[in-house]
């Protein structure tokens, strides 16, 4: 059993120094429908990797940290939370680390028949789901490290 949600009508924003000072270290944000918080990043490299992993592109150029700018994100993607360990590990796709419910955990990115990418992860209620070291994962994310194709991320 799993729950899948489609995310579309996404927007990016690059924060200036004043806006950055009111966050937890983020320079870039992503919202859906122009207002609902979706995710945030400490580095431009992390934002660009997140977009690429999901098959998304931006209109215009995303500036370096500290310059206020915003724009639309072209494309959409899905996120699927699995309760079944067997169902999750049967997904064919690229293995990576994803942030979910405060943990960096194993994610699998698949491309569906309709061309959209889906980011799969085990539901946080699964006590046996893998979790990666937070600081090490954060450093990989900030550097924009691409996902791996192996059995673990």
HELIX and SHEET records of a PDB file:
HELIX    1   1 UNK A   17  UNK A   21  1                                   5    
HELIX    2   2 UNK A   44  UNK A   53  1                                  10    
HELIX    3   3 UNK A   85  UNK A   89  1                                   5    
HELIX    4   4 UNK A  134  UNK A  143  1                                  10    
SHEET    1   A 5 UNK A   2  UNK A   7  0                                        
SHEET    2   A 5 UNK A  77  UNK A  82 -1                                        
SHEET    3   A 5 UNK A 117  UNK A 122  1                                        
SHEET    4   A 5 UNK A 103  UNK A 111 -1                                        
SHEET    5   A 5 UNK A  94  UNK A 100 -1                                        
SHEET    1   B 5 UNK A  36  UNK A  41  0                                        
SHEET    2   B 5 UNK A  28  UNK A  32 -1                                        
SHEET    3   B 5 UNK A  10  UNK A  14 -1                                        
SHEET    4   B 5 UNK A  69  UNK A  74 -1                                        
SHEET    5   B 5 UNK A  57  UNK A  58 -1                                        
END                                                                             
